Amino acid sequence: MYTSQPQANQMGMGGVGVGQPKFANTLVTQVELSVSAKNLLDRDVLSKSDPVCVLYSVDPRTHQAIEIGRTEQIANNLNPIWNRKFVVDYRFEERQLLKLAIYDWDGASSQLTSHDYLGSFECSLGEIVAAGGRKFERNLELPKEFRNKTSTICIVAEELGATKEVIHLKINGRKLDKKDFFGKSDPFIVISKAMDDGSYSQVHKTEVIKNTLNPDWRQFTLRVATLTGGKPERKLKFQVYDWDSNGSTDFIGEFEITYAELLNATKENRASFSLINQVKKDKNKKSYNNSGLMNFEWLRIEEEKTFLDYIQSGVQLHFTVAIDFTASNGDPNNPQSLHYRNPNMDNQYALAIKSVGEIIQDYDSDKSFPALGFGGRIPPNGVVSHEFVLNGNPQSPFCQGVQGILDAYHHSLNTVQLYGPTYFAPIINHVARFANSYQDGKNYFILLIITDGIICDMDATRDAIINASVLPMSIIIVGVGNEDFSSMEFLDSDGKLLQFNGRSASRDIVQFVEMRKFYGGSSSYQGQSQNQGYGQGQSYGQNQSYGQNQGYGQNQAYGQGQRQAYGQGYGAPQQQQQQFDPSASFIHRSNVVSKTELARSVLAELPDQLVLWMKKWKPVVA
């Protein structure tokens, strides 16, 4: 279960939380890793190897491997199934690198150098939890002298934590006491649980039903763990109050029951309870029966799936990146441009791509991602496009991994002329078409838009977001440079749903983050559109048409190991891509923490967005 506070490291038998810096408000769930191996090397002369598995956390800044736990030794076994588990803190919004190394354990020394090395493997925790069938299997990297042999390691991940059960309740009241002089009562329920010190803590409060003695409250849902604290015998108190317009309340009555007793009562159709007002009862001992009845019309318990449940059941995350090619970014050859390629440091666009892409790629089986651009004049005719592919191949816009996206991005900077204006709707609608075709509960689409400027099609963008809110899709917007991004904050409707033209989004699917809050790099180009040789009021003629570049053929999912035909009609002719300079992917160590914090902020809402859509999704019955 996701929690809103950092988890403490757990040493010893259970392993340890992965060694990352602790930050407040980090979404964390604990995962138990069970490890086994097959066909290990036999390094003992008179018997078989006695393997021990060691788990490390790999620091992303220094690449130093920090030991965080060991299994027990299993004697004379080349196919060990270790009993001791590793418990690690899983954070979706971080790329948590792990290393597992296996040693043949001979003697009493705790120093690893005293034992024979059998092999190791490095991966991310995300790759492990996203493995099909919840089983992650890979070949070990063996010592050089044994490279002709093969040993495998198997890791099974299981989410830990509090119960995932939720309870759905539908309650009514009958013949409640009349509390209002000029009316009846305005009743509501307060549910509280007993604490260890004897006090009560409020768990839930229903809505007020006005002017009635026979209220029918709306159904509501509570987490069983919240209601019981893991103790079914914990006392629960159900109280009914009368609400007054001046803010005060009048007590009507209450009853106490344990969670276990409540379940038994509903099973036996005895779920009707007298509400007792003890003060009133003491005054009228002979005539007082109760102050009304509380009836449980129905009670249903079910297991609520988490983000990890969906990922481990096979849900694929499909990642698309869209890059702003408007002229306000500045000439890419100018060191002050946001698109400038510094050989020693990533620009803000590349940093955003890496921050998000390096995490998302672990949850896509083939790691092939479409990369798009908008606001540029594309070859061969210099037509302004708000939806073009970066690799120059409309029939196959996929890039292999994050490095492939960066290669295509740098290639496009040499072939596409920066222009404008900034339109988001075509890009959002592009991804939405694919999301619309794959509402099967197995695919979820993530669009990363990186931009330096104010949206010029705000109304169309709002419309596109509201349309996409019913689809398996999330939108991440990263603002680079020093523009005023206040309008973007409006799209990220935290705490409320986006509304436009009398329509409301089904759910919040947009997360906006300003890069400058996380990154202090040298690319600080502040040029505004009025300084680029054209003003905001300049006419773009026929080049503004959304529809001209949208012939995509069949809407097939991005992943699944395929390269779907994207149709005809736009994009540069095939050209040999320039050789990507590996040094451009280097990030100064001083910026790694900022990159981690950026990813954490950008992806923080994605698990909840995916879970909310999955809860609403229903299979289509033919």
C-alpha positions in Angstrom: 0.0 0.0 0.0 1.2 3.5 -0.7 2.0 5.7 2.2 2.9 9.4 2.5 5.9 9.1 4.7 9.4 7.6 4.3 9.9 4.1 5.5 12.7 3.2 7.9 15.4 0.8 6.8 14.9 -2.7 8.2 18.1 -4.6 8.8 18.7 -8.3 9.7 16.6 -11.2 8.6 14.1 -9.3 6.6 16.7 -7.4 4.6 16.7 -3.6 4.2 15.0 -0.7 2.4 16.9 0.2 -0.7 19.5 2.8 0.2 18.2 6.0 -1.2 18.0 9.5 0.4 14.7 9.9 2.3 12.4 12.7 1.3 9.1 13.7 2.7 5.9 12.9 0.8 7.5 10.1 -1.1 5.1 7.4 -2.2 6.5 4.1 -0.8 5.4 0.5 -0.7 7.4 -2.4 0.7 8.3 -5.3 -1.6 9.6 -8.7 -0.5 12.1 -10.3 -2.8 12.5 -14.1 -2.9 15.7 -15.3 -4.7 16.7 -18.6 -6.2 19.3 -19.6 -8.7 20.0 -22.5 -11.1 23.2 -24.1 -12.5 25.6 -22.2 -10.3 29.3 -22.7 -10.7 30.8 -25.5 -8.6 33.9 -24.0 -7.0 34.4 -26.7 -4.3 36.8 -29.6 -5.0 35.3 -32.4 -2.8 31.7 -31.1 -2.7 29.4 -28.6 -4.4 29.3 -24.9 -3.8 27.7 -23.5 -0.6 26.0 -20.3 -2.1 25.0 -17.1 -0.3 23.3 -14.2 -2.2 24.2 -10.6 -1.4 21.9 -7.7 -2.2 23.3 -4.3 -3.0 21.8 -0.9 -3.7 23.7 1.0 -6.4 24.2 4.7 -5.8 23.1 6.6 -9.0 25.6 9.3 -8.4 28.8 7.3 -7.7 27.7 3.9 -9.0 29.0 2.5 -5.7 27.4 -0.7 -4.6 26.2 -0.6 -1.0 25.5 -3.9 0.7 22.0 -4.0 2.2 21.5 -7.7 3.1 22.6 -11.3 2.7 20.7 -14.6 2.5 21.6 -17.7 4.6 24.1 -20.2 3.3 22.8 -23.3 1.6 25.2 -26.2 1.7 26.2 -28.3 -1.3 23.6 -26.9 -3.7 24.0 -25.6 -7.2 20.2 -24.8 -7.5 19.5 -22.9 -4.2 16.1 -21.5 -3.1 17.0 -19.2 -0.3 14.6 -18.9 2.6 15.7 -15.5 3.8 13.9 -12.7 2.0 14.9 -9.2 1.2 12.4 -6.4 2.1 13.0 -3.2 0.1 11.2 0.1 -0.2 9.8 0.5 -3.7 9.3 3.9 -5.2 7.8 4.0 -8.7 9.0 7.5 -9.3 12.7 6.6 -8.7 15.0 4.3 -10.7 16.3 2.1 -7.9 19.4 0.2 -9.1 20.1 -3.2 -7.5 23.0 -5.6 -7.7 22.8 -9.3 -6.6 26.0 -11.2 -6.2 26.4 -14.9 -5.3 29.4 -16.3 -3.4 30.5 -19.9 -2.5 30.7 -19.5 1.2 33.6 -21.4 2.8 34.7 -20.7 6.3 33.6 -18.3 9.0 34.9 -15.0 7.6 32.3 -12.4 6.9 34.5 -10.7 4.4 33.3 -11.4 0.8 36.9 -11.4 -0.5 37.4 -14.6 1.5 34.9 -16.5 -0.6 34.7 -17.6 -4.2 32.7 -15.3 -6.5 30.0 -17.2 -8.5 28.4 -14.4 -10.5 26.3 -11.3 -10.3 23.6 -9.3 -12.0 22.5 -5.7 -12.0 19.0 -4.3 -12.8 16.4 -1.9 -11.5 13.8 -2.7 -8.9 11.2 -1.5 -11.5 12.3 -4.3 -13.9 11.8 -6.9 -11.2 8.3 -5.8 -10.2 7.2 -5.4 -13.8 8.4 -8.9 -14.9 5.7 -11.1 -16.5 4.2 -13.7 -14.2 5.8 -11.9 -11.2 9.0 -13.9 -11.9 12.2 -12.1 -13.0 14.8 -14.4 -14.5 18.2 -13.4 -16.0 21.6 -14.9 -16.7 24.3 -14.1 -14.2 27.5 -12.4 -15.3 30.1 -15.0 -14.5 33.8 -14.7 -13.8 35.9 -14.4 -17.0 37.2 -17.9 -16.8 33.7 -19.3 -16.8 32.1 -17.3 -19.6 31.3 -20.4 -21.6 28.9 -21.6 -18.8 25.4 -20.3 -17.9 23.9 -19.6 -14.5 20.6 -18.0 -13.9 19.0 -16.0 -11.1 15.3 -15.8 -10.4 13.6 -13.1 -8.3 10.0 -13.1 -7.3 8.5 -9.8 -5.9 5.5 -9.6 -3.7 4.0 -6.4 -2.2 3.8 -6.2 1.5 2.0 -3.9 3.9 -1.4 -3.5 5.4 -4.4 -5.4 4.2 -5.7 -4.3 0.8 -9.3 -5.0 1.8 -11.9 -2.2 1.6 -15.4 -2.3 3.0 -18.4 -0.8 1.2 -21.3 0.2 3.4 -24.9 1.3 2.8 -26.7 2.5 6.0 -30.0 4.0 6.8 -31.6 5.4 9.9 -35.2 4.9 11.1 -37.4 6.7 13.6 -34.6 9.0 14.8 -35.3 11.5 17.6 -36.7 14.9 16.5 -34.2 17.6 17.4 -35.2 20.7 15.5 -38.0 22.9 16.9 -39.4 24.0 13.4 -38.5 20.8 11.6 -37.4 17.2 12.1 -33.6 16.4 12.3 -30.7 16.9 9.9 -28.8 13.6 10.8 -25.3 12.5 9.9 -23.1 9.6 11.1 -19.7 9.8 12.8 -17.7 6.5 12.9 -14.8 6.3 15.4 -12.4 3.5 16.4 -11.1 2.8 19.9 -7.4 3.6 20.5 -5.0 1.8 22.8 -5.2 4.6 25.4 -9.0 4.3 25.6 -9.8 7.4 23.5 -11.6 7.3 20.2 -10.3 8.5 16.8 -12.7 9.6 14.0 -12.6 7.4 10.9 -15.4 8.7 8.8 -18.3 11.2 8.7 -21.2 10.9 6.3 -23.1 13.7 4.5 -26.0 15.5 6.3 -29.5 14.4 5.2 -31.7 17.4 6.0 -35.2 17.4 7.6 -35.8 13.7 8.1 -36.1 11.1 10.8 -35.6 8.3 8.3 -32.4 9.2 6.5 -30.8 7.1 3.7 -27.2 7.9 3.5 -25.1 7.4 0.4 -22.9 4.3 0.3 -19.3 4.9 1.3 -16.1 3.0 1.3 -13.4 2.6 4.0 -10.1 0.8 4.1 -10.4 -2.1 6.5 -6.9 -1.3 7.9 -8.1 2.3 8.6 -11.2 1.0 10.4 -9.5 -1.7 12.5 -5.8 -0.9 12.6 -5.2 -4.6 12.0 -7.3 -5.6 15.0 -10.7 -7.1 14.2 -11.6 -7.0 17.9 -11.1 -3.3 18.1 -14.2 -1.4 19.3 -16.1 0.8 16.8 -18.5 3.6 17.7 -21.3 4.6 15.4 -22.8 8.0 16.5 -25.7 9.9 14.9 -25.9 13.7 15.3 -28.3 16.4 14.3 -26.6 19.2 12.3 -27.5 22.8 13.0 -27.0 25.7 10.6 -25.0 27.7 13.2 -22.4 25.0 13.2 -23.4 23.2 16.4 -24.6 19.6 16.6 -27.1 17.8 18.8 -26.4 14.2 19.9 -29.1 11.7 18.9 -27.6 8.3 19.8 -24.9 5.7 19.5 -23.9 2.1 19.7 -20.6 0.2 20.0 -19.6 -2.9 18.2 -16.3 -4.6 17.1 -15.5 -5.1 13.4 -15.7 -8.9 13.8 -19.1 -8.6 15.5 -20.4 -6.3 12.7 -19.4 -8.8 10.1 -21.1 -11.6 11.9 -24.3 -9.6 12.4 -24.6 -8.7 8.7 -24.0 -12.4 7.7 -26.9 -13.4 10.0 -29.2 -10.6 8.9 -29.1 -9.0 12.4 -27.6 -5.7 11.2 -30.1 -3.4 12.9 -28.9 -1.6 16.0 -30.6 0.6 18.5 -29.1 4.1 18.9 -28.8 4.9 22.6 -28.7 8.4 24.2 -27.5 7.5 27.7 -28.5 10.9 29.2 -32.0 10.6 27.8 -32.2 6.9 28.9 -31.1 7.8 32.5 -33.9 10.4 32.7 -36.6 8.1 31.4 -35.5 4.7 32.5 -38.9 3.1 32.3 -40.2 4.5 29.0 -37.0 4.8 27.0 -36.3 2.2 24.4 -33.9 4.0 22.0 -33.4 7.1 19.9 -33.9 5.4 16.6 -32.4 2.5 14.7 -29.4 2.2 12.4 -29.7 -0.4 9.7 -27.0 -1.8 7.5 -28.7 -2.4 4.2 -25.6 -4.2 2.9 -22.0 -4.6 3.6 -19.5 -5.8 1.0 -15.7 -6.5 1.4 -13.3 -6.7 -1.5 -9.6 -6.5 -2.1 -8.5 -3.3 -3.6 -5.8 -3.6 -6.2 -2.7 -1.4 -5.9 -0.5 0.0 -8.7 1.9 -2.9 -8.2 -0.9 -5.4 -8.5 -1.8 -4.0 -11.9 1.8 -3.9 -13.1 2.5 -7.4 -11.9 -0.7 -8.6 -13.7 0.8 -7.5 -17.0 -0.3 -3.9 -17.5 2.1 -2.3 -20.0 3.1 1.4 -19.8 3.4 3.0 -23.2 5.6 6.1 -23.2 5.5 8.9 -25.8 7.6 12.0 -25.7 6.7 15.3 -27.5 9.3 18.1 -27.8 8.7 21.8 -28.4 10.4 23.0 -31.6 9.1 26.6 -31.5 11.6 29.4 -32.2 11.3 30.8 -28.7 13.8 28.1 -27.6 16.5 29.9 -29.5 19.0 28.9 -32.2 20.3 25.4 -31.2 23.8 26.5 -32.2 23.7 29.3 -29.6 25.0 28.3 -26.2 22.1 30.2 -24.6 19.5 28.1 -26.5 17.4 25.6 -24.5 18.2 23.2 -27.4 21.9 23.8 -27.3 23.9 20.5 -27.1 26.6 21.0 -24.5 29.2 18.2 -24.7 29.6 18.1 -20.9 26.0 18.5 -19.7 22.5 17.6 -20.8 20.2 20.5 -21.8 16.9 20.7 -20.0 15.0 18.8 -22.7 17.5 15.9 -22.6 17.4 15.9 -18.8 13.5 15.7 -18.7 13.6 12.8 -21.2 16.1 10.9 -19.1 14.4 11.7 -15.8 11.0 10.2 -16.9 12.1 7.8 -19.7 14.7 5.9 -17.6 12.0 5.0 -15.1 9.1 4.3 -17.5 11.2 2.1 -19.8 11.4 -0.6 -17.1 7.6 -1.1 -17.4 7.5 -1.5 -21.2 8.4 -5.0 -22.5 10.1 -3.9 -25.8 11.3 -0.4 -24.7 10.3 1.1 -28.1 8.9 4.6 -27.8 7.4 7.1 -30.3 9.1 10.5 -30.2 7.3 13.5 -31.6 7.9 17.2 -32.1 5.6 20.2 -32.6 5.9 23.8 -33.7 8.7 23.2 -36.3 9.1 23.5 -40.1 9.8 20.1 -41.4 11.6 19.0 -44.6 11.3 18.7 -47.4 8.9 21.6 -48.0 9.3 23.5 -44.7 5.6 23.1 -43.7 4.9 23.9 -40.1 3.8 20.8 -38.3 2.4 20.4 -34.8 2.7 16.6 -34.9 5.9 15.1 -36.6 8.1 12.2 -35.8 11.6 12.9 -34.6 13.4 10.0 -36.4 12.1 11.2 -39.8 10.2 8.0 -40.5 6.4 8.4 -40.2 5.9 4.7 -40.9 8.0 3.7 -37.9 8.3 6.5 -35.4 9.7 4.2 -32.6 13.0 4.8 -30.8 14.8 2.1 -29.0 15.1 3.0 -25.4 15.9 6.4 -23.9 19.1 6.7 -25.9 17.1 6.2 -29.1 14.8 9.1 -28.2 17.9 11.3 -27.5 19.4 10.3 -30.8 16.2 11.2 -32.7 15.9 14.5 -30.8 19.5 15.5 -31.7 18.9 14.4 -35.3 15.8 16.5 -35.6 17.7 19.6 -34.4 19.7 19.4 -37.6 16.8 18.9 -39.9 13.8 20.8 -38.5 13.6 24.6 -38.4 12.3 26.0 -35.1 9.2 28.0 -35.7 5.8 28.1 -33.9 3.3 28.6 -32.5 2.9 26.2 -29.4 0.0 23.9 -29.9 -0.7 20.9 -27.6 -4.0 19.6 -28.8 -2.7 17.7 -31.9 -0.2 15.8 -29.8 -2.7 15.0 -27.0 -5.2 13.8 -29.6 -2.5 11.7 -31.3 -1.9 9.7 -28.2 -5.5 9.6 -27.2 -6.4 7.9 -30.5 -4.2 5.0 -29.5 -5.4 4.9 -25.9 -9.0 4.8 -27.2 -8.2 1.7 -29.2 -6.7 -0.1 -26.3 -9.2 0.1 -23.4 -8.5 -3.5 -22.5 -7.2 -3.1 -19.0 -3.7 -4.2 -20.2 -2.3 -0.9 -21.6 -1.8 2.5 -20.2 -0.4 5.5 -22.2 1.9 8.2 -20.8 2.5 11.4 -22.8 5.5 13.6 -21.8 5.3 17.1 -23.3 8.4 19.3 -22.9 7.8 22.9 -23.7 9.3 26.4 -23.2 6.3 28.5 -23.7 2.7 29.5 -23.3 0.1 27.4 -25.0 -1.5 29.1 -28.0 -4.4 26.7 -28.3 -5.6 26.6 -24.7 -9.3 26.0 -25.5 -8.5 23.1 -27.8 -6.0 21.7 -25.3 -8.6 21.8 -22.5 -11.1 20.0 -24.8 -8.5 17.4 -25.7 -7.6 16.8 -22.0 -11.2 16.4 -21.0 -11.8 13.9 -23.9 -8.6 12.0 -22.8 -9.7 11.8 -19.1 -11.9 8.8 -19.9 -9.1 6.9 -21.5 -6.1 4.9 -20.1 -3.8 7.9 -20.4 -1.8 10.4 -18.3 -0.2 13.6 -19.5 3.0 15.0 -18.0 4.0 18.5 -18.9 7.5 19.8 -18.1 8.2 23.5 -18.5 11.7 24.5 -19.4 13.3 27.9 -19.4 12.0 31.0 -17.6 8.6 31.5 -19.2 5.5 32.3 -17.1 3.8 28.9 -16.8 0.8 30.0 -14.8 -1.6 28.8 -17.5 -0.1 25.3 -17.2 -0.9 25.2 -13.5 -4.5 25.6 -14.5 -4.4 22.4 -16.6 -2.9 20.5 -13.6 -6.2 20.7 -11.7 -5.0 19.2 -8.4 -7.9 19.1 -5.9 -10.5 19.6 -8.6 -11.4 18.5 -12.0 -10.7 20.5 -15.2 -13.8 22.1 -16.6 -14.4 23.8 -19.9 -17.5 24.8 -21.9 -19.8 23.1 -19.4 -17.9 19.8 -19.5 -15.8 18.3 -16.7 -12.9 15.9 -16.9 -13.6 12.4 -15.6 -10.4 12.4 -13.5 -7.2 14.5 -13.2 -4.7 13.2 -15.7 -2.3 16.1 -16.0 0.9 16.7 -13.9 2.8 19.9 -14.6 6.3 20.6 -13.3 8.6 23.6 -13.9 12.2 22.4 -14.6 13.8 25.5 -13.1 12.7 24.3 -9.6 14.9 21.2 -10.0 17.7 22.1 -12.4 20.3 24.8 -12.3 22.0 24.1 -15.5 23.6 26.7 -17.8 20.9 26.7 -20.4 18.9 29.7 -19.2 17.8 31.2 -22.5 15.1 33.7 -21.7 14.0 34.8 -25.2 10.4 35.5 -25.7 8.4 35.1 -28.9 8.5 38.8 -29.6 12.3 38.6 -29.8 12.3 35.8 -32.4 11.4 37.8 -35.5 7.7 37.2 -35.3 5.0 38.2 -32.9 2.2 36.3 -31.3 -0.2 38.0 -33.6 1.5 36.9 -36.8 -0.6 34.8 -39.1 0.7 31.3 -39.8 -1.6 30.7 -42.8 -2.5 27.2 -43.8 0.2 25.8 -41.6 -2.0 25.9 -38.6 -4.3 23.1 -39.7 -4.4 20.3 -37.2 -5.6 17.7 -39.6 -3.0 17.9 -42.3 -0.5 15.5 -40.5 -2.8 13.0 -38.9 -3.1 10.1 -41.4 -2.1 7.3 -39.1 -3.6 4.2 -40.6 -4.5 1.5 -38.1 -4.5 2.5 -34.4 -2.2 -0.2 -33.0 -0.6 -0.1 -29.5 2.9 1.3 -29.3 4.4 -1.6 -27.5 4.1 -5.4 -28.1 7.3 -5.6 -30.1 5.7 -4.3 -33.3 6.6 -1.3 -35.5 3.1 -0.3 -36.7 2.5 1.6 -40.0 1.8 5.2 -39.2 0.4 6.1 -42.6 1.7 8.6 -45.1 1.9 12.3 -45.6 4.6 14.0 -43.6 8.1 13.8 -42.2 11.6 14.2 -43.6 12.9 11.7 -46.1 15.2 9.1 -44.7 18.6 10.5 -43.9 21.6 9.0 -42.2 21.4 10.0 -38.6 24.4 11.9 -37.2 26.6 10.0 -34.8 25.4 10.7 -31.2 28.2 11.9 -29.0 28.2 9.7 -25.8 29.5 12.6 -23.8 26.2 14.5 -24.3 24.5 11.9 -22.1 26.9 12.7 -19.2 25.3 14.5 -16.3 27.4 16.3 -13.7 27.1 14.6 -10.4 25.9 17.8 -8.8 22.8 17.6 -10.9 21.9 13.9 -10.3 19.9 14.7 -7.1 18.0 17.3 -9.0 17.3 14.8 -11.7 16.0 12.3 -9.1 13.8 15.0 -7.5 12.4 16.0 -10.9 11.4 12.4 -11.7 9.9 12.1 -8.2 7.8 15.2 -8.7 6.8 14.4 -12.3 5.7 10.8 -11.7 4.3 11.2 -8.2 0.7 11.2 -9.3 0.9 8.5 -12.0 0.3 5.4 -9.9 -2.9 6.9 -8.5 -4.0 8.0 -12.0 -3.5 4.5 -13.3 -5.3 2.9 -10.4 -8.3 5.2 -10.7 -8.7 4.5 -14.4 -8.4 0.7 -13.8 -11.1 0.9 -11.1 -13.4 2.6 -13.6 -12.6 0.4 -16.5 -15.1 -2.3 -17.3 -14.6 -5.0 -20.0 -16.6 -4.4 -23.1 -19.1 -7.3 -23.5 -19.9 -8.2 -27.1 
